[in-house]
Amino acid sequence: MKPKHFINCYVPTQACNFRCAYCYIGQRKDFDNKLFKCIYPISTMQRATTVERMGGICIFNLCAGGETLLSKEIIPVIHMLLDNGHNVSVVTNGTISERFDELLLLPDVLQDFLYIKFSFHYFELVRTGMLENFWKNVKKIKESKISFSVDITPCDELIKYIPEIKELFEVNMNGAMPHISVARDTTDNSLKILSKLSKNEYQKVWSVFNSKKFDYKINEFLKPHNEYCYAGKYSFSLELATGNCRICDGAPNPKEMNFYNLYENPDEEISFKEIGTNCPMAHCYNCHALLTLGTIPELNTPSYADMLDRVDNNGDHWLKPKVYDFYSKKIDTE
């Protein structure tokens, strides 16, 4: 079984209990303290996202402008997508304990296809006194059927704390280190690295975590792709509340790049629109997911599972077997 589409779902929660300096929303000062609320009935969303209509099992990746799990309305959506037979991933800062308790009430057969990406925001976890709570929530998920990973978005101020962070992960994650992303300056169309360091210096500093995700993302940084890209078909972006579909998050003009509404006519065939050779970006906006899953089929890439999984000192994987197997495969193009 291969994934049919990677669907990056924007959850319109423009509120957060953290204020990270590198936050993409915070850089633009767009927080409005509004929480996600379903505009369409769950029953309509369910009809619109059946495996039959989507053409196969998809990966729905849910990420908010703020903290994804702040809104209690996100749990029924996660449950619905899992019930429909899809894989679901959720990006979170790991502090909303009540939501994790709700997810742990899901049947094991659904937990098998759920993945949580914990973002480790060290300064805010310390400032808010939530560090211990974060580790408790990670350990709850680790001991369940649910897959997970822990990521750090680097910033220059964090560099001197690298030894301390490595010690925290040695103790709390039994030697498994965090994956490292690459912070982007979203106020600049070139999407340059959000750092005072040169790319080489940045790479040298953050490579100490031996993260395959970081290695791939930093090597792809500022590498434009002129090959034919199937973003818009193999992958696309979905505004979770409205149903509006966008070819790719990297496209600069949302109105021009919107191509369909997934919820308006939930029984009709979906009309996809590929970006082709018209990508306007300096580099792939979401390469660790889109390129590894095969939106440009001829590229030789690591797997999406490689971008997420770690193995601790006991040999335990962050990705449980069913998610690991599914995320190791390229998009089904047939």
C-alpha positions, 0 to 999 in steps of 0.5 A, a space after each residue: 500500500 502506497 500513499 495516494 496524496 500528501 495533503 498539507 492541512 492548514 488549521 486556522 488557529 491563529 493563537 498560541 501559548 508560545 511566542 517563539 522568535 523564529 515562528 513564521 506567523 509571529 514574524 509577520 505578527 499575524 496572531 489574532 487569538 482565533 481558534 479553529 472552528 469547523 465551517 462545514 459539518 463533520 459529515 460533509 468533510 467525511 464524505 469529501 475525504 473518503 478513500 474512494 474519492 481521494 483515490 487511495 489512502 492519503 497522509 493528512 498533515 495538520 498544522 496550525 498557524 499557532 498551536 494545532 491542539 488548542 482548539 478542541 474541535 480538532 480532535 473530531 476531525 482527526 478521528 474522522 480522517 482516521 475513521 475514513 482510513 487515512 494516515 494523519 499527522 499532527 504538528 504540536 508544541 506538546 503542551 496541551 495535555 488534555 488533547 493527548 489524553 483524548 487521542 489516547 482514547 482512540 481505538 488502537 486500530 486508529 492509533 496505528 495510523 496517527 503520527 505526532 510531530 512534537 516541536 521542541 521549543 526550548 526557550 518557551 518551554 522553560 519560560 512557561 514552566 512547561 518542560 516537564 509537562 512536555 516530556 510527560 506528553 511525549 512519553 505518553 505517546 511513546 508508550 502508545 500505538 501512536 508514532 511520533 518525532 521530536 523536532 527543533 527549529 534552530 535559532 542562533 540564540 539556542 546554539 550555546 544551549 546545544 550541550 544542555 539540549 543533548 543531555 536532556 534528550 539523552 535522559 528523556 529520550 534514551 539517547 535518541 536526539 531530536 531532528 533538526 529543521 531549517 528556519 526560514 525568514 518568511 519576511 523575505 521572498 528568497 526564504 533565506 536561512 533565519 540566521 546570522 551565520 553563513 550556510 556553511 557555518 549554520 550547517 556545521 553547528 547543527 549537524 552535531 545532531 546527525 539528523 537526516 532531516 537537517 542534512 537533506 533540508 540544508 542540502 536542498 536550501 536555495 536549490 531551485 527545481 526546474 523539473 516537472 513537479 506534480 504538486 497540486 496532484 500528488 500533494 496539495 494544501 487544504 484549508 481545513 475549515 473552508 475546503 479551499 485547495 491550493 497547489 502548494 504552500 510555496 506558491 506566493 499568491 494564494 488566490 491564483 494558486 487556489 484550484 478547487 474546493 474539496 467540500 462544496 461538492 463532496 461526491 464529484 471527482 476532484 479536478 487536480 491542477 499540477 504546478 509542473 515547471 512553474 515553481 516560483 520558489 528559490 527552493 522547495 518549500 517543504 522538500 522533506 515531505 514533498 520531494 521525499 514522497 515523490 512530487 518530482 519522481 525522477 529525483 533520488 531522495 531519502 524516504 519520508 520515514 528517514 526524515 522522521 524516525 529515530 532509534 533509541 539506545 534500546 533499539 525502539 523506533 519513534 515511528 511504529 511499524 505501520 507508519 514507518 512502512 507507509 512513510 517509506 513509500 513514494 506516492 502511488 502514481 497509478 
